[in-house]
């Protein structure tokens, strides 16, 4: 009788523990909110800053621990964004994550001239592609989130 009681207790406890462990949904990128030029200051190389609006569909906040993203303008690589440090996505909300893009002068000119040539064409818009991974954490569980985001960006007069 004690073995059956012990077995039922363990099974109920296991069901209770695992019923609360829902697999978190991946956040989604909604928009590119800002794109700015960072000058050469504080010993940093010249580069760009980008703001991504990211929606967290989960009922708990997510901590972004690190990211490694490649940014392409047209088909030319503009630069790389890497960082280790915390940024927080609040539950059921859209937050803006700010990324610093490290690049060099040669990449800036090749990607800008490629973008200008497409802007002078019929479409008047340029493709921006962000690809890489983001490492997030919620309730002690780490997860690598793949990022593959395309957007056609147009310029107004």
N, CA, C and O of each residue as an XYZ file, in Angstrom:
628
protein
N       0.824     -1.194      0.000
C       0.000      0.000      0.000
C       0.866      1.256      0.000
O       0.533      2.247     -0.650
N       1.972      1.209      0.727
C       2.839      2.376      0.785
C       3.480      2.649     -0.578
O       3.675      3.807     -0.949
N       3.809      1.588     -1.326
C       4.419      1.767     -2.638
C       3.449      2.446     -3.602
O       3.860      3.296     -4.391
N       2.194      2.090     -3.548
C       1.193      2.696     -4.426
C       0.993      4.168     -4.042
O       0.898      5.031     -4.914
N       0.931      4.443     -2.767
C       0.789      5.820     -2.284
C       1.996      6.657     -2.722
O       1.831      7.776     -3.208
N       3.192      6.123     -2.553
C       4.416      6.819     -2.952
C       4.423      7.064     -4.470
O       4.767      8.157     -4.919
N       4.047      6.055     -5.252
C       4.015      6.167     -6.707
C       3.014      7.239     -7.154
O       3.337      8.055     -8.018
N       1.813      7.250     -6.581
C       0.806      8.250     -6.941
C       1.249      9.657     -6.566
O       0.998     10.602     -7.314
N       1.897      9.808     -5.431
C       2.400     11.116     -5.008
C       3.448     11.630     -5.982
O       3.414     12.796     -6.375
N       4.372     10.773     -6.371
C       5.418     11.170     -7.318
C       4.801     11.527     -8.674
O       5.206     12.518     -9.282
N       3.849     10.757     -9.153
C       3.204     11.031    -10.447
C       2.447     12.350    -10.422
O       2.542     13.125    -11.373
N       1.697     12.626     -9.358
C       0.976     13.884     -9.258
C       1.924     15.071     -9.176
O       1.682     16.105     -9.798
N       2.977     14.930     -8.428
C       3.975     15.986     -8.322
C       4.646     16.233     -9.672
O       4.874     17.384    -10.044
N       4.961     15.184    -10.398
C       5.576     15.309    -11.718
C       4.631     16.007    -12.690
O       5.057     16.896    -13.427
N       3.368     15.624    -12.704
C       2.390     16.270    -13.571
C       2.227     17.746    -13.224
O       2.112     18.588    -14.114
N       2.219     18.054    -11.944
C       2.090     19.441    -11.503
C       3.288     20.276    -11.953
O       3.115     21.397    -12.431
N       4.487     19.745    -11.805
C       5.703     20.476    -12.173
C       5.770     20.689    -13.683
O       6.061     21.797    -14.132
N       5.507     19.656    -14.469
C       5.643     19.773    -15.919
C       4.482     20.494    -16.588
O       4.615     20.920    -17.735
N       3.365     20.644    -15.920
C       2.251     21.384    -16.521
C       2.548     22.876    -16.568
O       1.981     23.579    -17.405
N       3.411     23.380    -15.703
C       3.775     24.789    -15.697
C       4.941     25.110    -16.606
O       5.267     26.284    -16.778
N       5.576     24.122    -17.190
C       6.746     24.341    -18.040
C       6.335     24.399    -19.497
O       6.639     23.489    -20.269
N       5.663     25.437    -19.868
C       5.257     25.613    -21.249
C       6.457     26.138    -22.041
O       7.186     27.011    -21.569
N       6.653     25.611    -23.223
C       7.763     26.063    -24.059
C       7.487     27.499    -24.495
O       6.426     27.775    -25.055
N       8.435     28.431    -24.245
C       8.192     29.824    -24.610
C       8.182     30.012    -26.125
O       8.922     29.353    -26.856
N       7.326     30.926    -26.577
C       7.269     31.251    -27.992
C       8.399     32.220    -28.322
O       8.845     32.984    -27.466
N       8.852     32.183    -29.561
C       9.953     33.047    -29.964
C       9.449     34.461    -30.206
O       8.378     34.646    -30.783
N      10.211     35.462    -29.771
C       9.840     36.840    -30.081
C       9.962     37.091    -31.583
O      10.733     36.424    -32.273
N       9.194     38.058    -32.078
C       9.217     38.366    -33.505
C       9.624     39.815    -33.726
O       9.273     40.698    -32.944
N      10.366     40.046    -34.799
C      10.771     41.404    -35.172
C       9.620     42.033    -35.942
O       9.145     41.470    -36.928
N       9.173     43.202    -35.492
C       8.058     43.892    -36.126
C       8.516     44.947    -37.129
O       7.909     45.105    -38.189
N       9.592     45.672    -36.793
C       9.962     46.802    -37.634
C      11.389     47.251    -37.318
O      11.926     46.955    -36.250
N      11.980     47.957    -38.250
C      13.242     48.655    -37.995
C      12.849     50.073    -37.623
O      12.340     50.814    -38.464
N      13.076     50.461    -36.374
C      12.571     51.744    -35.897
C      13.552     52.886    -36.101
O      13.133     54.035    -36.242
N      14.831     52.603    -36.119
C      15.802     53.678    -36.322
C      17.056     53.124    -36.974
O      17.411     51.956    -36.813
N      17.704     53.992    -37.706
C      18.952     53.651    -38.374
C      19.792     54.910    -38.335
O      19.462     55.888    -39.006
N      20.871     54.912    -37.567
C      21.635     56.144    -37.387
C      23.120     55.885    -37.581
O      23.595     54.759    -37.439
N      23.835     56.939    -37.903
C      25.271     56.885    -38.101
C      25.950     57.255    -36.793
O      25.685     58.318    -36.231
N      26.821     56.385    -36.309
C      27.605     56.670    -35.108
C      28.955     57.200    -35.546
O      29.662     56.544    -36.310
N      29.317     58.370    -35.075
C      30.612     58.944    -35.432
C      31.735     58.263    -34.687
O      31.509     57.408    -33.831
N      32.938     58.650    -35.022
C      34.116     58.080    -34.367
C      34.338     58.829    -33.066
O      34.832     59.956    -33.059
N      33.964     58.188    -31.960
C      34.159     58.804    -30.652
C      34.430     57.728    -29.610
O      34.114     56.556    -29.814
N      34.998     58.126    -28.530
C      35.316     57.232    -27.406
C      36.156     56.030    -27.841
O      36.042     54.949    -27.264
N      36.997     56.221    -28.854
C      37.875     55.145    -29.298
C      37.191     54.082    -30.131
O      37.815     53.080    -30.479
N      35.920     54.274    -30.460
C      35.194     53.296    -31.269
C      35.388     53.603    -32.745
O      35.654     54.741    -33.132
N      35.250     52.566    -33.557
C      35.276     52.742    -35.000
C      33.974     53.409    -35.435
O      32.962     53.316    -34.741
N      34.003     54.096    -36.607
C      32.727     54.608    -37.106
C      31.824     53.442    -37.475
O      32.291     52.402    -37.938
N      30.556     53.623    -37.271
C      29.616     52.547    -37.560
C      28.200     53.058    -37.570
O      27.957     54.259    -37.691
N      27.269     52.141    -37.444
C      25.857     52.463    -37.474
C      25.181     51.911    -36.230
O      25.669     50.974    -35.598
N      24.065     52.503    -35.898
C      23.205     51.985    -34.845
C      21.855     51.665    -35.454
O      21.376     52.382    -36.333
N      21.251     50.606    -34.994
C      19.951     50.211    -35.522
C      19.041     49.852    -34.352
O      19.481     49.253    -33.370
N      17.790     50.218    -34.467
C      16.796     49.870    -33.456
C      15.769     48.942    -34.052
O      15.174     49.251    -35.085
N      15.553     47.811    -33.417
C      14.571     46.837    -33.889
C      13.433     46.755    -32.892
O      13.653     46.588    -31.692
N      12.220     46.873    -33.397
C      11.045     46.683    -32.553
C      10.754     45.192    -32.507
O      10.495     44.567    -33.535
N      10.800     44.623    -31.294
C      10.637     43.182    -31.107
C       9.439     42.939    -30.195
O       9.329     43.538    -29.125
N       8.538     42.049    -30.633
C       7.349     41.719    -29.849
C       7.588     40.431    -29.074
O       8.016     39.426    -29.640
N       7.306     40.470    -27.772
C       7.409     39.297    -26.902
C       5.999     38.746    -26.658
O       5.219     39.370    -25.939
N       5.654     37.586    -27.244
C       4.301     37.035    -27.086
C       4.122     36.180    -25.838
O       3.089     35.526    -25.695
N       5.083     36.164    -24.942
C       5.039     35.298    -23.765
C       4.472     36.021    -22.558
O       4.402     37.250    -22.526
N       4.062     35.231    -21.553
C       3.495     35.817    -20.335
C       4.567     36.123    -19.286
O       4.252     36.372    -18.123
N       5.826     36.102    -19.703
C       6.928     36.456    -18.806
C       7.966     37.236    -19.595
O       8.045     37.127    -20.818
N       8.757     38.021    -18.885
C       9.769     38.818    -19.579
C      10.919     37.923    -20.030
O      11.202     36.893    -19.417
N      11.568     38.332    -21.102
C      12.712     37.626    -21.639
C      13.943     38.509    -21.525
O      13.891     39.704    -21.816
N      15.035     37.921    -21.106
C      16.301     38.642    -21.029
C      17.139     38.257    -22.241
O      17.384     37.077    -22.492
N      17.573     39.262    -22.986
C      18.462     39.033    -24.117
C      19.882     39.090    -23.563
O      20.318     40.129    -23.067
N      20.599     37.977    -23.647
C      21.938     37.884    -23.061
C      23.037     38.232    -24.054
O      24.017     38.880    -23.684
N      22.894     37.816    -25.294
C      23.912     38.063    -26.305
C      23.277     37.970    -27.683
O      22.209     37.381    -27.853
N      23.948     38.559    -28.658
C      23.494     38.433    -30.031
C      24.678     38.521    -30.976
O      25.716     39.102    -30.658
N      24.494     37.930    -32.143
C      25.476     37.965    -33.216
C      24.685     38.072    -34.511
O      24.137     37.083    -34.998
N      24.627     39.279    -35.066
C      23.792     39.550    -36.234
C      24.634     40.121    -37.368
O      25.526     40.937    -37.136
N      24.349     39.692    -38.591
C      24.940     40.272    -39.790
C      23.873     41.122    -40.454
O      22.730     40.690    -40.599
N      24.247     42.351    -40.865
C      23.314     43.268    -41.489
C      23.744     43.476    -42.936
O      24.893     43.818    -43.216
N      22.796     43.261    -43.855
C      23.047     43.406    -45.282
C      22.156     44.514    -45.827
O      20.988     44.615    -45.451
N      22.701     45.342    -46.709
C      21.929     46.338    -47.445
C      22.032     45.940    -48.905
O      23.123     45.908    -49.474
N      20.884     45.634    -49.511
C      20.917     45.023    -50.837
C      21.499     43.629    -50.677
O      21.019     42.849    -49.855
N      22.511     43.311    -51.440
C      23.178     42.024    -51.282
C      24.575     42.187    -50.700
O      25.346     41.228    -50.657
N      24.904     43.396    -50.252
C      26.227     43.684    -49.695
C      26.157     43.708    -48.168
O      25.227     44.267    -47.586
N      27.155     43.093    -47.530
C      27.196     43.072    -46.069
C      27.655     44.437    -45.557
O      28.732     44.916    -45.911
N      26.826     45.048    -44.725
C      27.166     46.342    -44.139
C      28.048     46.170    -42.921
O      29.004     46.924    -42.737
N      27.745     45.193    -42.087
C      28.541     45.008    -40.883
C      27.982     43.920    -39.999
O      27.097     43.159    -40.388
N      28.530     43.869    -38.785
C      28.189     42.832    -37.829
C      27.840     43.493    -36.498
O      28.498     44.445    -36.079
N      26.813     42.989    -35.844
C      26.420     43.478    -34.526
C      26.588     42.334    -33.526
O      25.907     41.313    -33.627
N      27.488     42.502    -32.570
C      27.675     41.497    -31.522
C      27.678     42.194    -30.179
O      28.092     43.346    -30.053
N      27.211     41.477    -29.189
C      27.203     42.058    -27.844
C      26.906     40.975    -26.828
O      26.164     40.027    -27.084
N      27.502     41.148    -25.686
C      27.141     40.342    -24.531
C      26.729     41.328    -23.449
O      27.501     42.217    -23.090
N      25.553     41.177    -22.945
C      25.009     42.089    -21.947
C      23.504     41.934    -21.946
O      22.937     41.358    -22.875
N      22.855     42.438    -20.919
C      21.419     42.213    -20.780
C      20.588     43.331    -21.373
O      20.861     44.513    -21.166
N      19.574     42.935    -22.111
C      18.477     43.799    -22.512
C      17.219     42.997    -22.206
O      17.228     41.771    -22.320
N      16.153     43.658    -21.827
C      14.949     42.960    -21.359
C      13.778     43.255    -22.283
O      13.527     44.405    -22.646
N      13.061     42.192    -22.659
C      11.800     42.313    -23.383
C      10.672     42.059    -22.386
O      10.585     40.972    -21.815
N       9.819     43.039    -22.175
C       8.722     42.897    -21.226
C       7.645     41.974    -21.784
O       7.545     41.788    -22.996
N       6.840     41.395    -20.893
C       5.814     40.430    -21.311
C       4.708     41.109    -22.122
O       4.311     42.237    -21.828
N       4.225     40.413    -23.132
C       3.135     40.855    -23.999
C       3.318     42.283    -24.511
O       2.346     43.036    -24.579
N       4.529     42.668    -24.867
C       4.740     44.037    -25.329
C       5.793     44.089    -26.428
O       6.526     43.129    -26.667
N       5.841     45.236    -27.082
C       6.849     45.495    -28.101
C       7.902     46.404    -27.496
O       7.586     47.481    -26.990
N       9.146     45.974    -27.547
C      10.271     46.746    -27.023
C      11.244     47.024    -28.151
O      11.322     46.261    -29.115
N      11.983     48.113    -28.033
C      12.989     48.453    -29.028
C      14.358     48.040    -28.506
O      14.796     48.492    -27.448
N      15.025     47.177    -29.263
C      16.387     46.767    -28.933
C      17.351     47.564    -29.800
O      17.154     47.687    -31.008
N      18.385     48.101    -29.183
C      19.362     48.912    -29.895
C      20.628     48.100    -30.121
O      21.177     47.507    -29.192
N      21.083     48.083    -31.366
C      22.271     47.337    -31.757
C      23.285     48.293    -32.373
O      22.916     49.175    -33.148
N      24.551     48.123    -32.035
C      25.633     48.865    -32.678
C      26.252     47.976    -33.736
O      26.642     46.843    -33.452
N      26.343     48.487    -34.958
C      26.879     47.724    -36.083
C      28.328     48.132    -36.290
O      28.626     49.299    -36.542
N      29.222     47.162    -36.182
C      30.634     47.422    -36.428
C      30.927     47.191    -37.900
O      30.539     46.165    -38.459
N      31.606     48.132    -38.526
C      31.899     48.034    -39.947
C      33.191     48.789    -40.234
O      33.792     49.370    -39.331
N      33.607     48.780    -41.471
C      34.758     49.579    -41.880
C      34.356     50.453    -43.066
O      33.277     50.284    -43.634
N      35.224     51.380    -43.428
C      34.902     52.364    -44.464
C      34.624     51.689    -45.813
O      33.727     52.111    -46.543
N      35.385     50.651    -46.142
C      35.199     49.974    -47.433
C      33.797     49.372    -47.531
O      33.130     49.511    -48.556
N      33.356     48.710    -46.473
C      32.007     48.120    -46.483
C      30.929     49.193    -46.547
O      29.902     49.005    -47.199
N      31.157     50.309    -45.878
C      30.170     51.395    -45.904
C      29.978     51.879    -47.336
O      28.848     52.010    -47.805
N      31.085     52.145    -48.031
C      30.973     52.658    -49.394
C      30.369     51.641    -50.356
O      29.541     52.008    -51.190
N      30.762     50.372    -50.260
C      30.208     49.388    -51.189
C      28.713     49.176    -50.950
O      27.952     49.041    -51.908
N      28.288     49.145    -49.700
C      26.859     48.935    -49.443
C      26.042     50.186    -49.748
O      24.910     50.076    -50.220
N      26.593     51.381    -49.487
C      25.840     52.606    -49.777
C      25.714     52.812    -51.283
O      24.647     53.194    -51.763
N      26.791     52.566    -52.039
C      26.694     52.713    -53.492
C      25.746     51.679    -54.094
O      25.036     51.974    -55.056
N      25.731     50.480    -53.536
C      24.762     49.481    -53.992
C      23.340     49.915    -53.698
O      22.441     49.704    -54.512
N      23.132     50.525    -52.532
C      21.797     51.003    -52.169
C      21.386     52.175    -53.050
O      20.230     52.260    -53.466
N      22.321     53.081    -53.341
C      21.998     54.227    -54.193
C      21.640     53.797    -55.602
O      20.743     54.372    -56.218
N      22.329     52.794    -56.118
C      22.011     52.329    -57.467
C      20.608     51.720    -57.520
O      19.904     51.886    -58.516
N      20.197     51.023    -56.470
C      18.837     50.473    -56.474
C      17.801     51.571    -56.241
O      16.677     51.469    -56.731
N      18.164     52.620    -55.498
C      17.227     53.721    -55.276
C      16.997     54.537    -56.540
O      15.929     55.122    -56.722
N      18.001     54.577    -57.415
C      17.852     55.317    -58.661
C      17.038     54.533    -59.691
O      16.621     55.094    -60.705
N      16.815     53.273    -59.448
C      16.026     52.435    -60.350
C      14.536     52.678    -60.189
O      14.121     53.720    -59.681
N      13.725     51.708    -60.625
C      12.269     51.835    -60.592
C      11.691     51.758    -59.187
O      10.768     52.501    -58.852
N      12.229     50.863    -58.364
C      11.593     50.525    -57.093
C      11.694     51.627    -56.044
O      10.770     51.790    -55.246
N      12.775     52.380    -56.019
C      13.007     53.458    -55.041
C      13.089     52.952    -53.605
O      12.947     53.727    -52.660
N      13.318     51.646    -53.445
C      13.484     51.074    -52.113
C      14.678     50.137    -52.123
O      15.114     49.672    -53.177
N      15.196     49.870    -50.945
C      16.362     49.002    -50.825
C      16.048     47.893    -49.825
O      15.323     48.105    -48.853
N      16.604     46.713    -50.075
C      16.400     45.578    -49.176
C      17.364     45.657    -47.995
O      18.560     45.888    -48.171
N      16.832     45.464    -46.799
C      17.653     45.341    -45.593
C      17.416     43.931    -45.060
O      16.274     43.510    -44.874
N      18.497     43.215    -44.819
C      18.412     41.829    -44.369
C      19.234     41.698    -43.087
O      20.404     42.078    -43.049
N      18.617     41.162    -42.051
C      19.287     40.930    -40.772
C      19.255     39.435    -40.508
O      18.190     38.818    -40.486
N      20.438     38.859    -40.307
C      20.536     37.415    -40.142
C      21.510     37.114    -39.010
O      22.550     37.762    -38.887
N      21.169     36.126    -38.185
C      22.058     35.733    -37.100
C      21.298     35.043    -35.983
O      20.261     34.421    -36.215
N      21.821     35.156    -34.769
C      21.192     34.523    -33.614
C      21.163     35.480    -32.425
O      22.024     36.346    -32.269
N      20.153     35.292    -31.606
C      20.021     36.010    -30.340
C      19.895     34.954    -29.252
O      19.147     33.988    -29.407
N      20.620     35.129    -28.157
C      20.526     34.208    -27.023
C      19.674     34.875    -25.948
O      20.004     35.954    -25.457
N      18.568     34.211    -25.588
C      17.661     34.740    -24.588
C      17.505     33.788    -23.414
O      17.894     32.621    -23.478
N      16.928     34.313    -22.343
C      16.754     33.513    -21.130
C      15.453     33.910    -20.452
O      15.134     35.093    -20.328
N      14.706     32.896    -20.013
C      13.481     33.123    -19.252
C      13.393     32.052    -18.179
O      13.454     30.859    -18.478
N      13.253     32.473    -16.938
C      13.141     31.560    -15.788
C      14.293     30.561    -15.736
O      14.091     29.395    -15.397
N      15.491     31.013    -16.068
C      16.669     30.164    -15.986
C      16.895     29.260    -17.178
O      17.885     28.530    -17.217
N      15.997     29.292    -18.154
C      16.140     28.457    -19.344
C      16.660     29.315    -20.488
O      16.022     30.290    -20.884
N      17.836     28.940    -21.021
C      18.452     29.669    -22.130
C      17.975     29.088    -23.458
O      17.739     27.886    -23.580
N      17.838     29.967    -24.449
C      17.414     29.516    -25.769
C      18.086     30.379    -26.828
O      18.181     31.598    -26.686
N      18.550     29.729    -27.894
C      19.105     30.422    -29.046
C      17.972     30.675    -30.026
O      17.277     29.746    -30.436
N      17.790     31.926    -30.399
C      16.699     32.300    -31.286
C      17.292     32.707    -32.632
O      18.052     33.673    -32.702
N      16.955     31.983    -33.704
C      17.467     32.376    -35.020
C      16.727     33.615    -35.538
O      15.519     33.757    -35.345
N      17.473     34.506    -36.198
C      16.900     35.721    -36.766
C      17.165     35.708    -38.265
O      18.299     35.508    -38.700
N      16.124     35.919    -39.047
C      16.242     36.039    -40.496
C      15.137     36.992    -40.929
O      14.016     36.558    -41.195
N      15.438     38.289    -41.004
C      14.434     39.328    -41.211
C      14.765     40.132    -42.465
O      15.880     40.632    -42.615
N      13.794     40.249    -43.357
C      13.914     41.060    -44.560
C      12.942     42.221    -44.484
O      11.834     42.085    -43.966
N      13.362     43.359    -45.001
C      12.431     44.480    -45.132
C      12.900     45.377    -46.259
O      14.093     45.651    -46.392
N      11.965     45.830    -47.064
C      12.262     46.816    -48.094
C      12.072     48.181    -47.454
O      11.002     48.492    -46.932
N      13.128     48.996    -47.499
C      13.094     50.308    -46.876
C      13.150     51.356    -47.980
O      14.027     51.322    -48.844
N      12.201     52.290    -47.938
C      12.191     53.379    -48.898
C      12.571     54.683    -48.225
O      12.442     54.832    -47.010
N      13.030     55.605    -49.013
C      13.413     56.915    -48.492
C      12.416     57.954    -48.992
O      12.024     57.938    -50.159
N      12.013     58.844    -48.115
C      11.083     59.908    -48.519
C      11.876     61.153    -48.912
O      13.021     61.339    -48.500
N      11.254     61.976    -49.699
C      11.930     63.199    -50.165
C      11.899     64.264    -49.117
O      12.418     65.359    -49.334
